[in-house]
Amino acid sequence: GRVLRPVRAITATARRASQENLGERIALPGASDELKELADTFDAMLERLDRAFAAQRRFVADASHELRTPLTVMRTAVDVAIAKPGRTQEQLEAMAVRVRRGIDRADAMVDALLTLAISDQREQAKGEPFDLATAAEDAMDAASADIARLGLRVQSNLGSAETAGDPPLLDRMVSNLVDNAVRHNIPGGQVSLVSGIKNGAAFLQIANSGPVVPPDLLPLLFEPFRRIETRTGSGGGVGLGLAIARSVAALHGTTVQAHSCPEGGLHVEVTLAAR
């Protein structure tokens, strides 16, 4: 009985564990032996599960809240138009524009959520060729309207930066980083892009002007739907760009590094194994 008592404690804790009850731990006392190692391993697994379920619940709650915003805007636009007894053609067209804008925002958010889910669920990235420089050029072309609207100065030194991975996900990562640098900028600001091969690794660096971001708040930028007040004034995104970039980078065995610039804006760099 004394020998099997630790096994019974492990079994009882495993039976009580569920999605709603992951806070309990075995905390088996005694000398370090095989059974204590098993109990400590089980406690570590419960800790990881507890964090994962908490993050999932927070993500679902945030996603529900964020999706409710464009739906509320569309519902209000329709209700206001219907409530007017003598609706004019101009009023109906204005309502249609607001509804279309809400649909576009909801569609972008759903697309971003699907991309994030695909990236998070993948266990291994593909090994297809991909050039960070080409993706950055395409992303800048796609953002040309916003660049012109804000009057941004663009400086680019895009040397070939060939790597291997999952092209659709890597393309989304680069697109999000460029889009982030353009959206969260100031009128008349600047964006600089540099890419190439350094120390056997392909790299892409993106820097922009903009509001000052306190260094201690940088980790929040990579959390889903976590926005910093200084970066919301010129945004309009869905709050998932950097979260997707971090997830895609992690899938490819790397990270996205971000540093705040003293004069304002961010300097972001991603490094991947060169092909």
Phi, psi and chi 1 to 4 in degrees:
 res  aa     phi    psi   chi1   chi2   chi3   chi4
   1 GLY       -  -42.2      -      -      -      -
   2 ARG   -64.3  -35.5  -74.4 -165.3  -60.3  -89.7
   3 VAL   -68.7  -40.1  172.1      -      -      -
   4 LEU   -89.0   -6.5  -65.1  178.1      -      -
   5 ARG   -57.5  -44.6 -171.7  176.7  -60.4  131.7
   6 PRO   -60.4  -35.2  -22.6   34.0      -      -
   7 VAL   -65.4  -40.8  177.6      -      -      -
   8 ARG   -64.6  -35.7  -71.8 -162.9  -67.9  -90.3
   9 ALA   -65.5  -41.2      -      -      -      -
  10 ILE   -64.5  -43.6  -64.2  173.0      -      -
  11 THR   -63.5  -42.9  -57.3      -      -      -
  12 ALA   -64.5  -41.4      -      -      -      -
  13 THR   -65.8  -39.1  -56.4      -      -      -
  14 ALA   -63.6  -37.0      -      -      -      -
  15 ARG   -69.0  -35.0  -74.9  174.0  176.9  168.6
  16 ARG   -79.3  -19.1  -71.0 -167.4  -62.8  -89.9
  17 ALA   -68.6  135.3      -      -      -      -
  18 SER  -158.1  178.4   65.3      -      -      -
  19 GLN   -60.9  -32.3 -179.5  175.8  -14.3      -
  20 GLU   -89.9   -8.2  -68.7   75.5   22.7      -
  21 ASN  -138.6   74.6 -178.6   28.4      -      -
  22 LEU  -113.3    8.6  -69.3  172.1      -      -
  23 GLY   -86.8  -12.4      -      -      -      -
  24 GLU   -79.9  144.8 -171.2  173.3   -8.0      -
  25 ARG  -129.8  152.4  -58.4  -67.7 -178.9  -92.6
  26 ILE   -72.9  -45.9  -59.2  171.2      -      -
  27 ALA    48.1   54.7      -      -      -      -
  28 LEU   -68.4  123.7 -169.9   68.5      -      -
  29 PRO   -82.6  176.7   30.8  -33.4      -      -
  30 GLY   107.3 -176.6      -      -      -      -
  31 ALA   -70.7  158.3      -      -      -      -
  32 SER   -76.6  104.9  -63.5      -      -      -
  33 ASP  -134.6 -170.0   54.6   14.6      -      -
  34 GLU   -62.2  -39.7  -73.4   79.9    1.7      -
  35 LEU   -69.6  -39.8  -72.1  176.9      -      -
  36 LYS   -66.2  -37.9 -180.0  169.0  175.2   53.8
  37 GLU   -62.3  -40.3 -177.3  179.6   -3.2      -
  38 LEU   -63.6  -43.8  174.1   62.5      -      -
  39 ALA   -64.9  -42.0      -      -      -      -
  40 ASP   -65.2  -37.8  -69.3  -14.6      -      -
  41 THR   -64.5  -40.2  -58.1      -      -      -
  42 PHE   -66.2  -39.4 -171.3   78.6      -      -
  43 ASP   -62.8  -41.4  -77.3  -14.1      -      -
  44 ALA   -64.3  -38.5      -      -      -      -
  45 MET   -63.9  -42.7 -178.9 -172.2   68.8      -
  46 LEU   -62.7  -37.2  -73.6  175.7      -      -
  47 GLU   -63.1  -43.5  179.9   68.9   24.2      -
  48 ARG   -66.3  -41.5  -69.6 -167.6  -60.7  -88.7
  49 LEU   -63.7  -40.1  -73.7  173.3      -      -
  50 ASP   -61.5  -44.7 -163.4   11.5      -      -
  51 ARG   -65.8  -39.6  -69.9 -161.9  -57.7  -93.8
  52 ALA   -65.1  -45.1      -      -      -      -
  53 PHE   -66.9  -36.5  -83.4  112.8      -      -
  54 ALA   -65.1  -42.3      -      -      -      -
  55 ALA   -64.8  -38.2      -      -      -      -
  56 GLN   -65.2  -44.1 -177.4 -171.4   52.7      -
  57 ARG   -63.7  -40.4  -73.8 -168.5  -67.6  -91.3
  58 ARG   -65.5  -40.3 -173.9  179.4   68.9 -115.2
  59 PHE   -64.9  -43.8 -179.0   81.0      -      -
  60 VAL   -62.7  -42.7  170.5      -      -      -
  61 ALA   -64.3  -43.1      -      -      -      -
  62 ASP   -65.6  -43.0  -70.5  -17.9      -      -
  63 ALA   -62.1  -41.8      -      -      -      -
  64 SER   -62.3  -42.3  -59.6      -      -      -
  65 HIS   -65.0  -44.0  172.9   74.5      -      -
  66 GLU   -67.3  -38.0  -65.8  -69.8  -27.0      -
  67 LEU   -71.0  -27.2  -77.3  171.4      -      -
  68 ARG   -67.7  -28.5 -170.0  177.8  -65.1  116.8
  69 THR   -62.7  -54.2  -60.0      -      -      -
  70 PRO   -64.8  -31.8   20.6  -31.8      -      -
  71 LEU   -65.2  -40.4  -66.4  176.3      -      -
  72 THR   -64.6  -40.9  -58.8      -      -      -
  73 VAL   -61.8  -44.3  170.9      -      -      -
  74 MET   -65.2  -43.3  -71.3 -173.8  -76.3      -
  75 ARG   -63.3  -41.3 -176.7 -176.0  -61.8  111.0
  76 THR   -64.7  -42.2  -58.5      -      -      -
  77 ALA   -61.5  -42.3      -      -      -      -
  78 VAL   -68.0  -44.1  173.1      -      -      -
  79 ASP   -62.8  -41.1  -69.8  -16.9      -      -
  80 VAL   -64.7  -41.3  169.5      -      -      -
  81 ALA   -66.6  -40.1      -      -      -      -
  82 ILE   -68.4  -35.0  -67.0  177.0      -      -
  83 ALA   -69.8  -18.4      -      -      -      -
  84 LYS   -80.3  121.8  -66.3  179.6  178.4  178.7
  85 PRO   -67.0  -38.4   22.4  -31.4      -      -
  86 GLY  -110.3   69.4      -      -      -      -
  87 ARG   -69.0  132.5  -65.8  179.8  -67.3  -85.6
  88 THR   -97.0  166.8   64.4      -      -      -
  89 GLN   -63.2  -37.8 -178.0   69.1   21.2      -
  90 GLU   -64.9  -39.4  -70.2   76.8   11.5      -
  91 GLN   -66.1  -40.0  -68.8  171.9  -22.8      -
  92 LEU   -66.2  -39.5  -68.7  176.4      -      -
  93 GLU   -66.2  -38.5  -70.3  177.9   -3.6      -
  94 ALA   -64.2  -39.6      -      -      -      -
  95 MET   -63.2  -41.8  179.4  -92.2  -68.7      -
  96 ALA   -63.3  -37.3      -      -      -      -
  97 VAL   -64.7  -43.6  169.5      -      -      -
  98 ARG   -65.5  -40.2  -72.0 -166.4  -66.6  -89.4
  99 VAL   -64.9  -43.3  170.7      -      -      -
 100 ARG   -62.2  -39.1  177.2   55.3 -172.5  -93.4
 101 ARG   -63.9  -40.4 -168.7 -179.5  -60.1  121.7
 102 GLY   -66.2  -39.2      -      -      -      -
 103 ILE   -63.6  -43.1  -68.6  173.6      -      -
 104 ASP   -61.9  -40.9  -69.8  -18.6      -      -
 105 ARG   -65.9  -44.7  178.7  175.0  174.6   80.5
 106 ALA   -63.9  -39.9      -      -      -      -
 107 ASP   -64.1  -41.8 -177.6   66.4      -      -
 108 ALA   -63.8  -38.1      -      -      -      -
 109 MET   -68.9  -43.1 -173.1  174.2  -60.7      -
 110 VAL   -62.6  -42.0  171.1      -      -      -
 111 ASP   -61.4  -42.5 -178.6   61.2      -      -
 112 ALA   -65.8  -39.9      -      -      -      -
 113 LEU   -63.1  -41.1  -72.7  169.6      -      -
 114 LEU   -64.9  -41.7  -70.6  174.3      -      -
 115 THR   -61.8  -44.1  -58.0      -      -      -
 116 LEU   -63.4  -40.8 -174.0   61.2      -      -
 117 ALA   -65.5  -42.1      -      -      -      -
 118 ILE   -62.4  -44.3  -68.7  172.3      -      -
 119 SER   -65.8  -41.4  178.3      -      -      -
 120 ASP   -68.2  -30.4  -74.8  -17.7      -      -
 121 GLN   -87.3  -17.6  -68.9  176.4    4.5      -
 122 ARG   -68.3  138.3  -70.4  -85.2 -179.9   87.4
 123 GLU   -94.8  -24.3  -64.7 -178.5   -1.2      -
 124 GLN  -151.2  139.2 -174.2  175.9    2.2      -
 125 ALA   -81.2  155.5      -      -      -      -
 126 LYS   -69.8  169.4  -62.5  177.8 -178.9  178.3
 127 GLY  -117.4   37.5      -      -      -      -
 128 GLU   -84.7  149.9  -60.1  178.8   16.3      -
 129 PRO   -65.2  146.8   21.8  -32.1      -      -
 130 PHE  -156.4  137.0 -173.7   84.1      -      -
 131 ASP  -112.5  116.7 -168.0  -14.6      -      -
 132 LEU   -62.9  -33.8  -65.1  173.3      -      -
 133 ALA   -65.5  -45.6      -      -      -      -
 134 THR   -61.8  -42.0  -57.8      -      -      -
 135 ALA   -63.6  -38.4      -      -      -      -
 136 ALA   -66.8  -39.8      -      -      -      -
 137 GLU   -62.8  -44.0  -69.7  175.6   -8.4      -
 138 ASP   -63.0  -40.3  -66.7  -19.1      -      -
 139 ALA   -65.6  -38.0      -      -      -      -
 140 MET   -66.6  -37.7  -69.1  -60.7  -67.5      -
 141 ASP   -62.3  -41.3  -70.3  -19.4      -      -
 142 ALA   -66.8  -28.1      -      -      -      -
 143 ALA   -95.6   11.1      -      -      -      -
 144 SER   -60.3  -35.0   58.9      -      -      -
 145 ALA   -64.7  -44.7      -      -      -      -
 146 ASP   -68.5  -35.1  -73.1  -26.8      -      -
 147 ILE   -62.6  -43.6  -67.4  173.3      -      -
 148 ALA   -67.6  -39.2      -      -      -      -
 149 ARG   -62.8  -40.1  177.3  176.2   56.9   84.2
 150 LEU   -88.0   -7.7  -67.4  171.7      -      -
 151 GLY    64.7   41.2      -      -      -      -
 152 LEU   -80.1  145.2  -59.2 -179.9      -      -
 153 ARG   -93.7  128.5  -57.9 -174.4  -55.1  -84.6
 154 VAL  -111.3  126.4  178.5      -      -      -
 155 GLN  -119.4  123.1  -60.5  175.5  -12.6      -
 156 SER  -133.9  138.5   62.2      -      -      -
 157 ASN  -136.6   74.7 -178.0   15.5      -      -
 158 LEU   -96.1   94.7  -64.0  173.4      -      -
 159 GLY   -87.0  159.6      -      -      -      -
 160 SER   -56.2  130.7  178.0      -      -      -
 161 ALA  -136.0   71.3      -      -      -      -
 162 GLU   -81.3  133.2  -68.0 -168.3   -2.4      -
 163 THR  -137.7 -169.8 -176.5      -      -      -
 164 ALA  -135.0  142.2      -      -      -      -
 165 GLY   172.0 -150.9      -      -      -      -
 166 ASP   -96.8  102.4 -168.8  -51.7      -      -
 167 PRO   -54.6  -47.0  -28.1   36.4      -      -
 168 PRO   -60.7  -40.6  -24.5   35.8      -      -
 169 LEU   -72.0  -41.7  -68.9 -179.7      -      -
 170 LEU   -64.1  -38.8  -73.1  174.0      -      -
 171 ASP   -62.7  -40.0 -170.1   67.2      -      -
 172 ARG   -65.9  -38.9 -175.4   60.4 -178.8  -94.6
 173 MET   -61.1  -50.0  176.8 -172.2   70.5      -
 174 VAL   -63.5  -43.2  173.5      -      -      -
 175 SER   -59.8  -41.9  175.8      -      -      -
 176 ASN   -65.6  -40.9  -75.6   -5.9      -      -
 177 LEU   -64.3  -43.4  -66.2  177.2      -      -
 178 VAL   -66.8  -45.3  170.9      -      -      -
 179 ASP   -60.6  -38.4 -173.9   66.2      -      -
 180 ASN   -63.7  -42.6 -144.2   59.0      -      -
 181 ALA   -65.5  -30.9      -      -      -      -
 182 VAL   -82.1  -46.8  172.1      -      -      -
 183 ARG   -62.2  -48.6  -77.6  179.2 -179.0  -87.1
 184 HIS   -92.3   63.2  -57.9  -72.1      -      -
 185 ASN  -130.9 -177.2 -145.0  -48.7      -      -
 186 ILE  -120.3  150.5   55.4  177.3      -      -
 187 PRO   -56.0  131.5  -25.2   34.5      -      -
 188 GLY    78.0   11.0      -      -      -      -
 189 GLY   -79.8 -161.5      -      -      -      -
 190 GLN  -143.4  158.5   63.2 -179.3    9.2      -
 191 VAL  -135.0  131.9  177.9      -      -      -
 192 SER  -124.9  140.0   65.1      -      -      -
 193 LEU  -130.1  134.2  -60.6   93.8      -      -
 194 VAL  -136.9  134.2 -179.4      -      -      -
 195 SER  -142.5  163.0   65.4      -      -      -
 196 GLY   162.3 -162.4      -      -      -      -
 197 ILE  -116.5  129.8  -57.1  -67.4      -      -
 198 LYS  -142.9  123.4  178.1  173.9   60.9  177.6
 199 ASN    54.6   41.4  -61.8  -32.9      -      -
 200 GLY    74.3   16.8      -      -      -      -
 201 ALA  -132.3  142.9      -      -      -      -
 202 ALA   -84.9  135.8      -      -      -      -
 203 PHE  -135.7  155.3   70.6   91.2      -      -
 204 LEU  -137.6  124.3  173.2   63.6      -      -
 205 GLN  -115.8  132.0  -60.8  173.4  -10.1      -
 206 ILE  -130.8  125.2  -57.2  174.2      -      -
 207 ALA  -128.0  147.2      -      -      -      -
 208 ASN  -143.4  162.6   72.2  -35.8      -      -
 209 SER   -87.0  170.4   54.9      -      -      -
 210 GLY   151.6 -170.1      -      -      -      -
 211 PRO   -63.1  154.3  -17.5   29.6      -      -
 212 VAL   -73.9  130.4  175.8      -      -      -
 213 VAL  -108.9  117.1 -179.8      -      -      -
 214 PRO   -58.1  134.7  -23.3   33.5      -      -
 215 PRO   -56.4  -34.7  -25.0   34.5      -      -
 216 ASP   -71.2  -13.3   58.4  -37.0      -      -
 217 LEU   -98.5   -1.9  -63.4 -178.0      -      -
 218 LEU   -57.7  -43.2  -79.3  175.7      -      -
 219 PRO   -57.5  -28.4  -25.5   35.3      -      -
 220 LEU   -65.4  -27.6  -65.4  179.6      -      -
 221 LEU   -64.1  -24.1  -63.6  177.1      -      -
 222 PHE   -95.8    4.2  -67.9   89.6      -      -
 223 GLU   -91.9  140.8  -65.4  -66.0  -33.0      -
 224 PRO   -58.0  130.0  -23.2   33.6      -      -
 225 PHE    65.0   12.0  -54.9  115.9      -      -
 226 ARG   -92.5  113.1  -65.3  -63.2 -175.0  -92.9
 227 ARG  -114.8  147.5  -61.1 -176.8  178.9   91.8
 228 ILE  -102.1  137.9  -64.6  178.2      -      -
 229 GLU   -54.3  -38.4  -71.6  -60.2  -36.1      -
 230 THR   -68.3  -12.3   57.0      -      -      -
 231 ARG  -109.9    2.5  -65.9  176.7   61.7   80.2
 232 THR   -91.9  -16.1   56.8      -      -      -
 233 GLY   -65.8  -34.0      -      -      -      -
 234 SER  -116.1   20.5   56.8      -      -      -
 235 GLY   -86.4 -107.4      -      -      -      -
 236 GLY   103.7    1.8      -      -      -      -
 237 GLY   -81.2 -171.8      -      -      -      -
 238 VAL  -102.8    0.7  -62.3      -      -      -
 239 GLY    79.7   20.7      -      -      -      -
 240 LEU  -122.8   -2.1  -71.8  169.7      -      -
 241 GLY   -58.1  -54.2      -      -      -      -
 242 LEU   -73.6  -29.4  -70.0 -179.9      -      -
 243 ALA   -63.8  -41.7      -      -      -      -
 244 ILE   -65.8  -43.0  -68.4  174.2      -      -
 245 ALA   -59.3  -43.1      -      -      -      -
 246 ARG   -65.5  -41.1 -179.1 -174.2   64.4  174.7
 247 SER   -65.5  -43.5  177.2      -      -      -
 248 VAL   -64.8  -41.6  173.1      -      -      -
 249 ALA   -62.4  -42.7      -      -      -      -
 250 ALA   -62.6  -38.4      -      -      -      -
 251 LEU   -61.0  -31.7  177.1   64.6      -      -
 252 HIS   -96.2   16.3  -70.1   79.3      -      -
 253 GLY    74.1   28.9      -      -      -      -
 254 THR  -144.0 -174.1 -173.6      -      -      -
 255 THR  -135.0  162.0   57.8      -      -      -
 256 VAL  -101.1  119.1  177.5      -      -      -
 257 GLN   -96.7  132.5  -57.8  -70.5  -23.7      -
 258 ALA  -128.2  136.2      -      -      -      -
 259 HIS  -132.4  136.5  -54.1  -79.1      -      -
 260 SER   -81.0  140.2   57.6      -      -      -
 261 CYS   -90.4  138.1  -57.9      -      -      -
 262 PRO   -57.6  -35.1  -22.6   33.1      -      -
 263 GLU   -85.5   -2.3   64.7  -82.3    8.6      -
 264 GLY   116.9  152.8      -      -      -      -
 265 GLY    90.9 -176.4      -      -      -      -
 266 LEU  -128.7  153.8  -72.2  178.6      -      -
 267 HIS  -119.3  114.4 -180.0  -83.8      -      -
 268 VAL  -115.7  138.0 -179.5      -      -      -
 269 GLU  -139.2  136.2 -179.6  175.6    4.6      -
 270 VAL  -125.4  136.7   59.8      -      -      -
 271 THR  -127.2  131.4  -56.6      -      -      -
 272 LEU  -129.8  157.2  -65.4  159.5      -      -
 273 ALA   -62.1  131.4      -      -      -      -
 274 ALA   -70.3  145.7      -      -      -      -
 275 ARG   -84.2      -  178.7  170.2  175.0  -94.5
